[in-house]
Amino acid sequence: MRRFPINWILFLTLALAAGFGLGLAYSWLISPVTYVNANPALLRADFKDQYRIVIAASYKASHDLARARARLELLSDTDPIGELSAQAQRMTGAGELFEDTQPLAQLASDLQQGVANTAIINTNTPTASVSFVSTPFAAIGITPVRETPLAEETITTEFSEPTVIPTLSFEQTPLAPQQLFFTATPRPTSTSIPAITMPFTLIGQDPVCDIGLSPGLMQFILMDSRRNQAAGIEIIATWSGGEDHFFTGFKPELGDGYADFIMQADTVYSIRVVEGGSFVPNISAPTCTDENGANYLGGLLLTFQQP
């Protein structure tokens, strides 16, 4: 009887394939690898972005700059400050609210300066003014109290229990100021009143002819009344058929009050600083000439300051 030769190579290949398949099934389905206490540097890029957001939120609450720096070092970024600024700009470009991106920009700015800034901008809570509360009381000679409901309760007690002062009657003149109290200006409610912001005024509009800069680069510097650069100020650039919104402070390496925008040739722009309502029309990129006599698109530097 003739025997057919056994194909040992085929059997070996099938055995290896079966072992490989069983190994994958065991490692992926039966007992997959679980990472515990992994190094944040091993996270994916989107998880690193979430990690920076949590660090910035924690810093906004605690102002612990050293702890925030130590947490960022766990990500092993080559340039932690640049990564924070870049992420803030990406979030702004994606339409995220300024309240969500501002902690990242603030942390990047404070890391750049090496000093924690406790005066973090909060655009959600307007400043309420209660200075006018004392006006009606002072006008009638009554000492103001901290909360007006207490004053009202005190007056009500005097009317409901006149026997506390037997020598006085309701027709006596000392009660007249109390009558004025009820006809005076109504008491302030708990409604918040936004603080009046001083406008930013254009104090400089200088052409910039630097072949090393991007063509048509329009740069902004915004300063407060003490000549400190102001971060978190919204600027709107409009032109025929378009509009762009951007904020100061997203490039802390260039200054807290710095922002920029790329202009196109033969396009006229209008600039508005949202906080304060400053408006500058008819802005266009200048034409510059290099050392060889060739023309190129130059830039502008606009400087604003609060009075």
Contacts in CASP RR format, 6 or more apart in sequence:
PFRMAT RR
TARGET T0000
AUTHOR 0000-0000-0000
METHOD contacts of the structure
MODEL  1
MRRFPINWILFLTLALAAGFGLGLAYSWLISPVTYVNANPALLRADFKDQ
YRIVIAASYKASHDLARARARLELLSDTDPIGELSAQAQRMTGAGELFED
TQPLAQLASDLQQGVANTAIINTNTPTASVSFVSTPFAAIGITPVRETPL
AEETITTEFSEPTVIPTLSFEQTPLAPQQLFFTATPRPTSTSIPAITMPF
TLIGQDPVCDIGLSPGLMQFILMDSRRNQAAGIEIIATWSGGEDHFFTGF
KPELGDGYADFIMQADTVYSIRVVEGGSFVPNISAPTCTDENGANYLGGL
LLTFQQP
27 33 0 8 1.000
35 42 0 8 1.000
39 74 0 8 1.000
40 48 0 8 1.000
40 51 0 8 1.000
40 74 0 8 1.000
40 75 0 8 1.000
41 74 0 8 1.000
41 75 0 8 1.000
41 76 0 8 1.000
43 51 0 8 1.000
43 75 0 8 1.000
48 75 0 8 1.000
49 87 0 8 1.000
51 75 0 8 1.000
52 72 0 8 1.000
52 75 0 8 1.000
52 83 0 8 1.000
52 84 0 8 1.000
52 87 0 8 1.000
52 104 0 8 1.000
53 100 0 8 1.000
53 103 0 8 1.000
53 104 0 8 1.000
55 68 0 8 1.000
55 71 0 8 1.000
55 72 0 8 1.000
55 107 0 8 1.000
56 68 0 8 1.000
56 84 0 8 1.000
56 103 0 8 1.000
56 104 0 8 1.000
56 106 0 8 1.000
56 107 0 8 1.000
57 103 0 8 1.000
58 64 0 8 1.000
58 67 0 8 1.000
58 68 0 8 1.000
58 71 0 8 1.000
59 65 0 8 1.000
59 67 0 8 1.000
59 68 0 8 1.000
59 103 0 8 1.000
59 106 0 8 1.000
59 107 0 8 1.000
59 110 0 8 1.000
60 103 0 8 1.000
60 106 0 8 1.000
60 107 0 8 1.000
60 120 0 8 1.000
63 116 0 8 1.000
63 117 0 8 1.000
63 118 0 8 1.000
64 116 0 8 1.000
65 110 0 8 1.000
65 111 0 8 1.000
65 114 0 8 1.000
65 115 0 8 1.000
65 116 0 8 1.000
68 107 0 8 1.000
68 111 0 8 1.000
69 80 0 8 1.000
69 111 0 8 1.000
72 80 0 8 1.000
72 84 0 8 1.000
72 111 0 8 1.000
73 80 0 8 1.000
75 83 0 8 1.000
77 83 0 8 1.000
80 111 0 8 1.000
81 108 0 8 1.000
81 111 0 8 1.000
81 112 0 8 1.000
81 252 0 8 1.000
81 253 0 8 1.000
82 108 0 8 1.000
82 253 0 8 1.000
84 104 0 8 1.000
84 105 0 8 1.000
84 107 0 8 1.000
84 108 0 8 1.000
84 111 0 8 1.000
85 104 0 8 1.000
85 105 0 8 1.000
85 108 0 8 1.000
85 250 0 8 1.000
85 251 0 8 1.000
85 252 0 8 1.000
85 253 0 8 1.000
87 104 0 8 1.000
88 101 0 8 1.000
88 102 0 8 1.000
88 104 0 8 1.000
88 105 0 8 1.000
88 108 0 8 1.000
88 250 0 8 1.000
89 250 0 8 1.000
91 100 0 8 1.000
91 101 0 8 1.000
91 104 0 8 1.000
92 98 0 8 1.000
92 101 0 8 1.000
92 246 0 8 1.000
92 247 0 8 1.000
92 250 0 8 1.000
98 123 0 8 1.000
98 232 0 8 1.000
98 234 0 8 1.000
98 247 0 8 1.000
99 123 0 8 1.000
99 124 0 8 1.000
101 247 0 8 1.000
101 250 0 8 1.000
102 120 0 8 1.000
102 121 0 8 1.000
102 123 0 8 1.000
102 232 0 8 1.000
103 120 0 8 1.000
105 231 0 8 1.000
105 232 0 8 1.000
105 247 0 8 1.000
105 249 0 8 1.000
105 250 0 8 1.000
105 252 0 8 1.000
106 117 0 8 1.000
106 120 0 8 1.000
106 121 0 8 1.000
106 231 0 8 1.000
108 252 0 8 1.000
109 117 0 8 1.000
109 231 0 8 1.000
109 249 0 8 1.000
109 252 0 8 1.000
109 255 0 8 1.000
109 256 0 8 1.000
110 116 0 8 1.000
110 117 0 8 1.000
111 252 0 8 1.000
112 252 0 8 1.000
112 253 0 8 1.000
113 252 0 8 1.000
121 231 0 8 1.000
121 232 0 8 1.000
125 192 0 8 1.000
126 192 0 8 1.000
126 193 0 8 1.000
126 194 0 8 1.000
126 195 0 8 1.000
127 192 0 8 1.000
127 193 0 8 1.000
127 194 0 8 1.000
127 195 0 8 1.000
128 192 0 8 1.000
128 193 0 8 1.000
129 193 0 8 1.000
129 195 0 8 1.000
130 188 0 8 1.000
132 185 0 8 1.000
132 188 0 8 1.000
133 144 0 8 1.000
133 148 0 8 1.000
133 187 0 8 1.000
133 188 0 8 1.000
134 144 0 8 1.000
135 185 0 8 1.000
136 181 0 8 1.000
136 184 0 8 1.000
136 185 0 8 1.000
137 143 0 8 1.000
137 144 0 8 1.000
137 181 0 8 1.000
138 144 0 8 1.000
139 184 0 8 1.000
140 177 0 8 1.000
140 180 0 8 1.000
140 181 0 8 1.000
140 184 0 8 1.000
141 177 0 8 1.000
142 151 0 8 1.000
142 177 0 8 1.000
142 178 0 8 1.000
142 181 0 8 1.000
144 151 0 8 1.000
145 151 0 8 1.000
148 187 0 8 1.000
148 188 0 8 1.000
151 181 0 8 1.000
155 178 0 8 1.000
155 181 0 8 1.000
157 164 0 8 1.000
158 164 0 8 1.000
158 178 0 8 1.000
159 170 0 8 1.000
162 168 0 8 1.000
162 169 0 8 1.000
162 170 0 8 1.000
168 174 0 8 1.000
168 175 0 8 1.000
197 275 0 8 1.000
197 276 0 8 1.000
198 225 0 8 1.000
198 276 0 8 1.000
198 306 0 8 1.000
198 307 0 8 1.000
199 273 0 8 1.000
199 276 0 8 1.000
199 277 0 8 1.000
199 278 0 8 1.000
199 306 0 8 1.000
199 307 0 8 1.000
200 222 0 8 1.000
200 233 0 8 1.000
200 273 0 8 1.000
200 275 0 8 1.000
200 276 0 8 1.000
200 277 0 8 1.000
200 278 0 8 1.000
200 304 0 8 1.000
200 305 0 8 1.000
200 306 0 8 1.000
201 278 0 8 1.000
201 304 0 8 1.000
201 305 0 8 1.000
201 306 0 8 1.000
201 307 0 8 1.000
202 278 0 8 1.000
202 280 0 8 1.000
202 302 0 8 1.000
202 303 0 8 1.000
202 304 0 8 1.000
203 303 0 8 1.000
203 304 0 8 1.000
203 305 0 8 1.000
204 301 0 8 1.000
204 302 0 8 1.000
204 303 0 8 1.000
205 280 0 8 1.000
205 300 0 8 1.000
205 301 0 8 1.000
205 302 0 8 1.000
205 303 0 8 1.000
206 300 0 8 1.000
206 301 0 8 1.000
206 303 0 8 1.000
207 286 0 8 1.000
207 288 0 8 1.000
207 298 0 8 1.000
207 299 0 8 1.000
207 300 0 8 1.000
207 301 0 8 1.000
208 217 0 8 1.000
208 219 0 8 1.000
208 298 0 8 1.000
208 299 0 8 1.000
208 300 0 8 1.000
208 301 0 8 1.000
209 286 0 8 1.000
209 288 0 8 1.000
209 289 0 8 1.000
209 298 0 8 1.000
209 299 0 8 1.000
210 298 0 8 1.000
210 299 0 8 1.000
211 290 0 8 1.000
211 296 0 8 1.000
213 298 0 8 1.000
213 299 0 8 1.000
214 262 0 8 1.000
215 262 0 8 1.000
215 285 0 8 1.000
215 296 0 8 1.000
215 297 0 8 1.000
215 298 0 8 1.000
215 299 0 8 1.000
216 262 0 8 1.000
216 263 0 8 1.000
216 264 0 8 1.000
216 265 0 8 1.000
216 285 0 8 1.000
216 297 0 8 1.000
216 298 0 8 1.000
216 299 0 8 1.000
216 300 0 8 1.000
217 260 0 8 1.000
217 261 0 8 1.000
217 262 0 8 1.000
217 263 0 8 1.000
217 298 0 8 1.000
217 299 0 8 1.000
217 300 0 8 1.000
218 237 0 8 1.000
218 260 0 8 1.000
218 261 0 8 1.000
218 262 0 8 1.000
218 263 0 8 1.000
218 269 0 8 1.000
218 283 0 8 1.000
218 285 0 8 1.000
218 299 0 8 1.000
218 300 0 8 1.000
218 302 0 8 1.000
219 258 0 8 1.000
219 259 0 8 1.000
219 260 0 8 1.000
219 299 0 8 1.000
219 300 0 8 1.000
219 301 0 8 1.000
219 302 0 8 1.000
220 235 0 8 1.000
220 248 0 8 1.000
220 257 0 8 1.000
220 258 0 8 1.000
220 259 0 8 1.000
220 260 0 8 1.000
220 261 0 8 1.000
220 302 0 8 1.000
220 303 0 8 1.000
220 304 0 8 1.000
221 229 0 8 1.000
221 257 0 8 1.000
221 258 0 8 1.000
221 301 0 8 1.000
221 302 0 8 1.000
221 303 0 8 1.000
221 304 0 8 1.000
222 229 0 8 1.000
222 230 0 8 1.000
222 233 0 8 1.000
222 248 0 8 1.000
222 257 0 8 1.000
222 259 0 8 1.000
222 273 0 8 1.000
222 304 0 8 1.000
222 305 0 8 1.000
223 229 0 8 1.000
223 230 0 8 1.000
223 257 0 8 1.000
223 303 0 8 1.000
223 304 0 8 1.000
223 305 0 8 1.000
223 306 0 8 1.000
224 230 0 8 1.000
224 305 0 8 1.000
224 306 0 8 1.000
225 305 0 8 1.000
225 306 0 8 1.000
225 307 0 8 1.000
227 305 0 8 1.000
228 256 0 8 1.000
229 248 0 8 1.000
229 255 0 8 1.000
229 256 0 8 1.000
229 257 0 8 1.000
229 258 0 8 1.000
230 248 0 8 1.000
230 256 0 8 1.000
230 257 0 8 1.000
230 306 0 8 1.000
231 247 0 8 1.000
231 248 0 8 1.000
231 249 0 8 1.000
231 252 0 8 1.000
231 256 0 8 1.000
231 257 0 8 1.000
232 247 0 8 1.000
232 248 0 8 1.000
232 249 0 8 1.000
232 257 0 8 1.000
233 247 0 8 1.000
233 248 0 8 1.000
233 257 0 8 1.000
233 259 0 8 1.000
233 273 0 8 1.000
233 274 0 8 1.000
233 275 0 8 1.000
234 245 0 8 1.000
234 246 0 8 1.000
234 247 0 8 1.000
234 273 0 8 1.000
234 274 0 8 1.000
234 275 0 8 1.000
235 245 0 8 1.000
235 246 0 8 1.000
235 247 0 8 1.000
235 248 0 8 1.000
235 259 0 8 1.000
235 261 0 8 1.000
235 271 0 8 1.000
235 272 0 8 1.000
235 273 0 8 1.000
235 274 0 8 1.000
236 243 0 8 1.000
236 244 0 8 1.000
236 245 0 8 1.000
236 271 0 8 1.000
236 272 0 8 1.000
236 274 0 8 1.000
237 243 0 8 1.000
237 244 0 8 1.000
237 246 0 8 1.000
237 261 0 8 1.000
237 269 0 8 1.000
237 270 0 8 1.000
237 271 0 8 1.000
238 244 0 8 1.000
238 269 0 8 1.000
238 270 0 8 1.000
238 272 0 8 1.000
239 267 0 8 1.000
239 268 0 8 1.000
239 269 0 8 1.000
239 270 0 8 1.000
240 267 0 8 1.000
240 268 0 8 1.000
244 261 0 8 1.000
246 259 0 8 1.000
246 261 0 8 1.000
247 259 0 8 1.000
248 256 0 8 1.000
248 257 0 8 1.000
248 258 0 8 1.000
248 259 0 8 1.000
249 255 0 8 1.000
249 256 0 8 1.000
249 257 0 8 1.000
249 258 0 8 1.000
249 259 0 8 1.000
250 259 0 8 1.000
251 258 0 8 1.000
251 259 0 8 1.000
251 260 0 8 1.000
263 269 0 8 1.000
263 283 0 8 1.000
263 284 0 8 1.000
263 285 0 8 1.000
263 297 0 8 1.000
263 299 0 8 1.000
263 300 0 8 1.000
264 285 0 8 1.000
265 285 0 8 1.000
265 297 0 8 1.000
266 284 0 8 1.000
267 284 0 8 1.000
267 285 0 8 1.000
268 282 0 8 1.000
268 283 0 8 1.000
268 284 0 8 1.000
269 283 0 8 1.000
269 284 0 8 1.000
270 279 0 8 1.000
270 280 0 8 1.000
270 281 0 8 1.000
270 282 0 8 1.000
270 283 0 8 1.000
271 279 0 8 1.000
271 280 0 8 1.000
271 281 0 8 1.000
271 283 0 8 1.000
271 302 0 8 1.000
272 278 0 8 1.000
272 279 0 8 1.000
272 280 0 8 1.000
273 279 0 8 1.000
273 304 0 8 1.000
278 304 0 8 1.000
280 302 0 8 1.000
283 300 0 8 1.000
283 302 0 8 1.000
285 297 0 8 1.000
285 298 0 8 1.000
285 299 0 8 1.000
285 300 0 8 1.000
286 298 0 8 1.000
286 299 0 8 1.000
286 300 0 8 1.000
287 295 0 8 1.000
287 296 0 8 1.000
287 297 0 8 1.000
287 298 0 8 1.000
288 295 0 8 1.000
288 296 0 8 1.000
288 297 0 8 1.000
288 298 0 8 1.000
288 299 0 8 1.000
289 295 0 8 1.000
289 296 0 8 1.000
290 296 0 8 1.000
END
